[in-house]
Amino acid sequence: MEAWRRKKGLMRSVKYTTKFDPMEREILGDLTATVSEALIGRAQSAPKDELAQMMDLPSGHKDAPQDPSLARLLPDFERDGDEEYEGDNSLLRSLHETDIIKTKLQNLQVINTALGPDGGVEVSLDEAEARQFLAGLNDLRLYVSADERGGEGAEQDRQNLVEWMGYCQESLLDVLAN
């Protein structure tokens, strides 16, 4: 992957561009599909609350995901040491998890759209898309870093992938900040 660049056109807005190797593009595409499927599965498995539906209120799971990778993407709303009230975390999760999943899916869609259906390796984003791409990369890193499948070789491959996505994030963040 080439480092992200900021391009300012004479008659158009700023664009953020990079070029991925074909293998990098394929890995990112496959990974966004995997994470999207996991998030969609979580949203679809939420219990239905008839009262919430009648009042047009969101409703979702009350408990954290059992899958460690999804748990990294959808953590509890309370931290250890916070003052606890009976059911607060469950209530917050049931009210907000669906919206959080929707936003994460939109960010992952920006990555898929930027990569294109034809396997394109050149990416050009406006500032809003670049911020969503950055958030999507962060979710991919969280998901991969919590994945515990595979043996010793898989652990090293996973670490290399997390570091590569970290480089991609840092490069994009640098050009966004300047």
Secondary structure, DSSP 8 states (H G I E B T S, - for coil): ----EEE--SSS--EEEEE--HHHHHHHHHHHHHHHHHHHHHHHTS---HHHHHTT-----SS--SSHHHHHHS--SS-TTS---TTHHHHHHHHHHHHHHHHHHHHHHHHHHHHTTTT--EEEE-HHHHHHHHHHHHHHHHHHHH---S-HHHHHHHHHHHHHHHHHHHHHHHHHH-
